[in-house]
C-alpha cells in the first residue's frame, strides 16, 4: 500500500481551514484596520514603536496589543490607527526639512 504524500493531504482540506492556518502563520486577517503600537518601559524614556496589530475596532486592538506585547512590563502602551499618521518627510514632498 502506497503512503499518501503531504500535498495530497493538503489538497483535501477545506478552503476555510487553509484560510485559518494562513491567518495563524501570518497573524493577519482580511478584516480590520491596522494599528501601530507604541510603548515605554520607563516614565523617563521616550515612546518607542514596538509593532503593529490588526483588529476590527479600537477595543479589540487594545486587547490584542496587551496580549501580544505583554512580554515586558510597560508603564505606558498606546495604539493609533495606521491611517491617522501624516507624512512629513518623504522623497515625493517638496521643500527643505532642517533646522532654521
Phi, psi and omega in degrees: 000133182279140177276134179291148179277158181300324180294330178292321177296316182299319183292340180275349181287143175296154181300324181299320178297316178301319180295316180297316180296321178295318179298320180295321182288317186267340182077012182239155176232168180279346180257156171103177182242151176275140177233134175274141183246128178237150181206164170219140182260355180215134183300337182270353180266156177286160174296148175230144178283122183248352178158193183224143173233159177236130181207163181284334178208174185297319182297317178292325178296319178298312180298317181295316180297317178298320181289310186292320186255032181272010181290341177238162175268117181257145172271342178207135178224122184234150171233154176211138177300135182303322182285000179272354181273146178245137176288133175241353178206115173198162186302329184283343182278139178273154177117174182246134177246129179169189180279140179269000000 
